[in-house]
């Protein structure tokens, strides 16, 4: 597990004044990584660290000699920890690096971003037990959860090429659909999805990989995780209902998935851990998914929210309206370490930059539901927004915004930025 050290000191402040503002996502205790360039420059992507409302260009500051984020992610945990300490010391109030590093700062508002690393492979899991139960009830009232759910982390391999960074609009997907209860022999329809949805997830980024045939044990799994970002796995529910049997999601999922620009490192999350426990009566994990450190602090204490801004709201200058607000520790049935250990237990080799999606993180209460499919009970109960508009599923022009943050007594609040996307016709 990750230690709390001087980089987490709540009394430490930065000479970058905006990093000291109350409620900042990016105080000196955070220091998340991403890839950026100056707007309109067309330059190669650079590795940056968010600090306040600025980005520190790591190559310009003399901290790295590469622009390859994946190479940095492949470093051993001790090397990553040393880089974090150097960043924290250099950005701290009174640092001798201030004069030199100030020249390597770029305002975030003057930057454009890309996916924070090169994602070679992407696996989406299904760790949200409340989401799985609610969705299961819509289709299998007598057996919402399949017998394997509480024993094995369920997942499927997704499409990495259509993962996009926050702010990237995407076109409403098309595909085949067939109305429930229609004649089995009838021809399906083809056209744009009418039941487009969001999924509130976290993305876990792999750091050091493992060799083919060499599983990563539960006690070593977190050493292979670089960090966490926000993840929206857009879903076309009507396409999904028609195509998912017998082999699972396909066109309903691979048209776009949105990630936040910043990866909050596992080191930064050290003060925000929670015990991993199972409800009374539930089976305990098999031995390869169980470890003392995972039980002690395998869960992440992160607050998540989703907001929507319709085209009408945008035209009238109205702020986005909240749809979802919940806690990861109340939603996730499996921890990140368990996902990585299970992914590799058969010898599968993960590589730096690989992305593991958590699955929809819905909490136990209706306001914590992480998708419209749940909020509207499959479209049967429309939700009414503050301006009177109603939604069952997303309409063209809707912008969805995911946000996340950690806060706890005795620690400085850190945030994840945003993962936003707009639906185009």
C-alpha positions in Angstrom: 0.0 0.0 0.0 1.1 3.6 -0.6 2.7 5.5 2.3 1.7 9.0 3.4 4.8 11.2 3.3 5.8 14.9 3.0 4.1 15.2 -0.4 0.8 14.8 1.3 1.5 17.3 4.1 -1.7 19.5 4.4 0.5 22.4 5.5 2.5 22.4 2.3 1.7 25.2 -0.1 2.9 26.1 -3.6 4.5 29.2 -5.1 1.9 28.6 -7.9 -0.8 30.7 -6.1 -3.8 29.1 -7.8 -2.8 25.7 -6.4 -3.5 27.1 -2.9 -7.1 28.1 -3.6 -9.7 26.3 -1.5 -11.5 23.7 -3.6 -8.8 23.5 -6.3 -8.7 20.1 -8.1 -4.9 20.4 -8.4 -3.2 21.5 -5.2 0.4 20.6 -4.6 -0.8 17.4 -2.9 -2.2 16.0 -6.1 0.2 16.5 -9.1 -1.6 14.4 -11.8 0.0 13.6 -15.1 -1.4 14.2 -18.7 -0.4 15.1 -22.2 -0.8 18.7 -23.6 0.3 21.3 -26.1 -0.4 24.9 -26.6 -3.7 25.6 -28.3 -3.3 25.8 -32.1 0.4 25.1 -32.0 0.2 21.7 -33.7 3.3 20.7 -31.7 4.0 17.2 -30.5 2.3 16.3 -27.3 4.3 17.0 -24.1 4.1 15.4 -20.6 2.6 17.8 -18.1 1.6 17.9 -14.5 -1.4 20.0 -13.4 -0.7 22.5 -10.6 -3.5 24.9 -9.8 -4.6 26.4 -13.1 -1.3 25.8 -14.7 0.5 22.9 -16.4 4.2 22.2 -15.6 6.0 21.1 -18.8 8.2 18.3 -17.4 10.7 18.3 -20.3 11.0 22.1 -20.2 11.6 21.9 -16.4 14.4 19.4 -16.9 12.5 16.6 -15.1 12.2 14.1 -17.9 14.0 13.5 -21.2 11.1 12.0 -23.0 7.6 13.0 -24.3 6.5 9.3 -24.1 4.0 9.1 -21.2 4.0 5.3 -21.4 7.7 5.2 -20.8 7.3 7.2 -17.7 4.4 5.0 -16.5 6.6 1.9 -17.0 9.0 3.1 -14.3 9.4 1.2 -11.1 7.3 2.5 -8.2 10.4 3.8 -6.4 11.3 5.9 -9.4 7.8 7.2 -9.6 7.8 8.1 -6.0 11.2 9.9 -6.4 9.8 12.0 -9.3 6.7 12.9 -7.2 9.0 14.0 -4.3 11.1 16.1 -6.7 8.0 17.7 -8.2 6.5 18.5 -4.8 9.7 20.0 -3.4 10.3 22.1 -6.5 6.7 23.4 -6.6 6.6 24.1 -2.8 6.6 27.6 -1.4 10.2 28.8 -1.0 11.7 26.3 -3.5 15.0 27.2 -5.2 13.4 25.9 -8.4 10.8 28.6 -8.6 12.6 31.0 -11.0 13.5 28.2 -13.5 10.3 26.2 -13.3 8.1 29.3 -13.6 9.3 29.5 -17.2 8.0 25.9 -17.8 4.4 26.8 -16.7 1.6 27.0 -19.3 -1.9 28.2 -18.4 -4.3 25.3 -18.6 -6.8 27.6 -20.4 -4.2 28.0 -23.2 -3.7 24.2 -23.7 -5.3 21.5 -25.6 -5.2 17.9 -24.4 -5.2 14.3 -25.7 -5.8 10.9 -24.1 -3.3 11.0 -21.2 -1.3 8.0 -22.5 -1.2 5.6 -25.4 -3.9 3.0 -24.5 -2.9 -0.2 -26.2 -5.7 -2.4 -24.7 -8.8 -1.6 -22.8 -10.9 -3.9 -20.6 -14.2 -2.9 -19.1 -15.3 -4.5 -15.8 -18.7 -4.7 -14.1 -17.8 -3.9 -10.5 -20.8 -1.8 -9.6 -23.1 -4.2 -7.7 -26.0 -1.8 -7.4 -25.8 -1.0 -11.1 -25.7 -4.8 -11.9 -28.6 -5.5 -9.7 -30.8 -2.7 -11.0 -30.1 -3.5 -14.6 -30.5 -7.2 -13.9 -34.0 -6.6 -12.4 -35.1 -4.9 -15.7 -34.3 -8.0 -17.7 -34.4 -10.9 -15.1 -36.7 -9.9 -12.2 -36.3 -13.3 -10.6 -32.5 -13.4 -10.9 -31.0 -9.9 -11.1 -27.4 -11.1 -10.5 -26.0 -14.1 -12.3 -24.5 -16.8 -10.0 -20.9 -15.9 -10.9 -21.2 -12.2 -10.1 -20.0 -12.4 -6.4 -17.2 -14.8 -7.2 -15.4 -13.5 -10.2 -14.8 -9.9 -11.5 -16.9 -9.8 -14.7 -15.3 -8.0 -17.7 -15.0 -7.8 -21.5 -12.4 -6.5 -23.9 -13.3 -3.1 -25.3 -12.1 -1.0 -28.2 -9.1 1.2 -27.4 -9.1 3.2 -30.7 -12.3 5.1 -29.9 -11.2 6.3 -26.5 -11.2 10.1 -26.6 -10.2 12.9 -24.3 -12.7 15.2 -22.4 -14.2 17.8 -24.6 -14.3 15.7 -27.7 -17.8 15.6 -29.3 -19.0 12.4 -30.9 -21.8 11.4 -33.4 -24.8 9.5 -32.2 -24.1 5.8 -33.1 -26.1 3.8 -35.7 -26.8 0.1 -35.7 -29.4 -2.6 -35.7 -32.2 -2.6 -33.1 -35.3 -4.8 -32.5 -38.2 -3.9 -30.2 -38.6 -6.2 -27.2 -41.4 -8.6 -27.7 -41.5 -8.3 -31.5 -41.9 -11.3 -33.8 -38.7 -13.3 -33.6 -38.9 -13.7 -37.4 -39.3 -10.0 -38.1 -36.6 -8.0 -39.7 -34.6 -5.7 -37.3 -34.5 -1.9 -37.9 -31.4 0.1 -38.8 -30.7 3.7 -37.8 -29.5 6.0 -35.1 -29.7 4.9 -31.5 -32.7 6.2 -29.7 -31.6 5.1 -26.2 -28.2 6.7 -25.8 -26.8 6.6 -22.3 -23.8 7.4 -20.2 -21.9 5.3 -17.7 -20.2 6.8 -14.7 -16.9 4.9 -14.3 -13.3 5.2 -13.2 -10.4 4.2 -15.4 -7.4 2.4 -13.8 -4.2 2.9 -15.8 -1.6 0.2 -15.7 2.0 1.2 -14.9 4.6 -1.5 -15.0 3.4 -4.5 -17.1 3.9 -8.2 -16.5 5.5 -10.9 -18.7 3.2 -13.3 -20.6 2.5 -16.3 -18.4 3.5 -14.5 -15.2 0.4 -13.6 -13.1 0.5 -10.6 -10.7 -0.5 -11.6 -7.1 -3.0 -9.6 -5.1 -0.3 -8.3 -2.8 1.8 -6.9 -5.8 -1.1 -5.7 -7.9 -1.2 -2.1 -6.8 2.5 -1.7 -7.6 1.5 -2.3 -11.3 -1.2 0.5 -11.2 0.0 4.0 -12.2 -3.2 5.9 -11.4 -6.9 6.7 -11.9 -8.9 8.9 -14.2 -12.6 9.6 -14.9 -14.2 7.4 -17.6 -17.5 7.6 -19.4 -18.4 4.5 -21.3 -21.1 5.8 -23.6 -23.7 3.1 -24.3 -26.4 2.6 -27.0 -28.9 0.6 -25.0 -31.1 -0.3 -27.9 -28.2 -1.6 -30.0 -26.9 -3.4 -26.9 -30.2 -5.2 -26.2 -30.3 -6.7 -29.7 -26.6 -7.6 -30.2 -25.2 -8.6 -26.8 -26.2 -12.3 -26.9 -24.3 -14.5 -27.2 -20.9 -12.8 -27.2 -21.5 -9.5 -25.3 -21.2 -5.7 -26.2 -20.0 -4.7 -29.6 -21.3 -1.6 -31.6 -23.3 -0.5 -28.6 -20.0 0.4 -26.8 -17.2 0.9 -29.3 -18.2 4.2 -30.9 -16.8 6.5 -28.1 -15.5 6.4 -24.6 -14.4 9.6 -22.8 -11.6 9.9 -20.4 -10.4 12.9 -18.3 -7.1 14.5 -19.4 -5.4 13.8 -16.0 -4.2 10.6 -14.3 -4.3 11.0 -10.5 -1.5 8.8 -9.3 -1.9 6.0 -6.8 0.6 7.8 -4.6 -1.6 10.9 -4.5 -4.5 8.8 -3.4 -2.7 7.4 -0.4 -4.7 9.5 2.2 -8.0 8.4 0.7 -8.1 4.7 1.2 -11.0 2.7 2.7 -11.3 -0.9 3.9 -12.5 -3.5 1.5 -15.3 -5.5 3.1 -18.1 -7.7 1.9 -21.7 -7.5 3.2 -22.7 -10.2 5.8 -23.7 -13.4 4.0 -21.8 -12.7 0.8 -19.0 -15.0 -0.2 -15.5 -13.9 0.6 -13.1 -13.7 -2.4 -11.1 -16.7 -3.4 -7.5 -16.7 -2.0 -5.9 -15.3 -5.1 -8.2 -12.2 -4.8 -7.7 -11.8 -1.1 -4.9 -10.1 0.8 -4.3 -8.2 4.0 -3.4 -4.9 2.4 -6.4 -5.1 0.1 -8.7 -5.8 3.1 -7.1 -2.9 5.0 -7.3 -0.2 2.4 -8.1 -1.6 -1.1 -11.1 0.7 -1.7 -10.8 4.3 -2.9 -12.7 7.0 -1.1 -13.7 9.1 -4.1 -16.9 11.1 -4.6 -18.3 11.2 -8.1 -21.0 13.2 -9.8 -22.5 13.6 -13.3 -24.1 16.7 -14.7 -26.0 17.4 -17.9 -26.3 20.6 -19.9 -28.8 20.4 -22.8 -28.5 22.6 -25.9 -31.4 24.7 -24.6 -29.6 25.2 -21.2 -26.4 26.2 -23.1 -28.2 28.7 -25.3 -29.8 30.3 -22.3 -26.6 30.4 -20.2 -27.9 28.0 -17.6 -25.4 25.9 -15.6 -25.4 22.1 -16.0 -27.8 20.2 -13.7 -26.7 17.3 -11.5 -27.9 13.8 -12.4 -25.7 11.6 -10.2 -23.8 11.9 -6.9 -22.3 9.0 -5.1 -19.3 7.4 -3.4 -17.0 4.8 -5.0 -16.6 2.8 -1.8 -20.4 2.3 -1.7 -20.6 1.2 -5.3 -17.6 -1.0 -6.2 -17.8 -4.7 -5.3 -14.2 -5.3 -6.4 -11.1 -3.2 -5.9 -8.6 -2.1 -8.5 -6.0 -4.5 -7.2 -8.5 -7.4 -7.5 -9.2 -6.4 -11.1 -5.6 -6.5 -12.0 -4.8 -9.7 -10.2 -7.8 -11.4 -11.9 -6.9 -10.0 -15.3 -3.4 -11.6 -15.1 -4.1 -14.8 -13.2 -4.3 -16.8 -16.4 -1.0 -15.4 -17.6 -2.4 -12.4 -19.6 0.3 -9.8 -20.0 -0.7 -6.2 -19.3 1.4 -3.3 -20.6 2.0 0.3 -19.5 -1.0 2.5 -20.4 -3.5 -0.4 -20.6 -6.9 0.8 -19.2 -9.2 -1.1 -16.9 -12.7 0.4 -16.7 -14.4 -0.1 -13.4 -17.9 -0.5 -14.8 -20.8 1.8 -13.8 -20.4 2.9 -10.3 -23.9 3.3 -9.0 -24.6 3.8 -5.3 -27.3 2.2 -3.2 -29.7 5.2 -3.5 -31.6 6.4 -6.6 -29.7 9.7 -6.8 -26.4 7.7 -6.9 -27.4 5.8 -10.1 -24.6 6.0 -12.6 -26.7 5.8 -15.8 -30.0 7.0 -17.3 -31.0 3.4 -17.7 -31.2 3.2 -13.9 -32.4 6.8 -13.3 -35.4 6.4 -15.6 -35.9 2.6 -15.0 -35.2 1.7 -18.6 -36.9 4.8 -20.0 -40.2 4.2 -18.2 -39.9 7.2 -15.8 -38.6 10.4 -17.4 -36.5 12.7 -15.2 -37.4 16.4 -15.2 -34.5 18.9 -15.3 -34.6 22.3 -13.5 -35.6 24.1 -16.7 -38.6 21.8 -17.2 -37.0 19.7 -20.0 -37.4 15.9 -19.6 -35.0 13.1 -20.5 -35.3 9.3 -20.6 -32.1 9.0 -22.7 -29.7 11.5 -24.2 -30.7 13.8 -27.0 -28.6 15.5 -29.6 -26.8 18.5 -28.2 -26.7 17.2 -24.7 -23.3 17.6 -22.9 -22.5 15.2 -20.0 -19.8 16.1 -17.5 -18.2 13.7 -15.0 -16.4 15.1 -12.0 -14.6 13.4 -9.1 -12.8 14.4 -5.9 -11.4 13.1 -2.6 -11.7 14.9 0.7 -11.1 13.8 4.2 -10.3 15.4 7.6 -6.6 15.9 7.9 -5.9 15.8 4.2 -6.1 18.4 1.4 -8.9 17.9 -1.1 -7.8 16.7 -4.5 -9.8 16.4 -7.7 -9.8 14.6 -11.0 -10.8 17.4 -13.4 -13.6 16.7 -15.8 -14.6 14.2 -18.4 -17.1 15.8 -20.7 -18.6 15.0 -24.1 -21.3 16.3 -26.4 -23.7 14.2 -28.5 -23.8 15.3 -32.1 -26.6 14.3 -34.6 
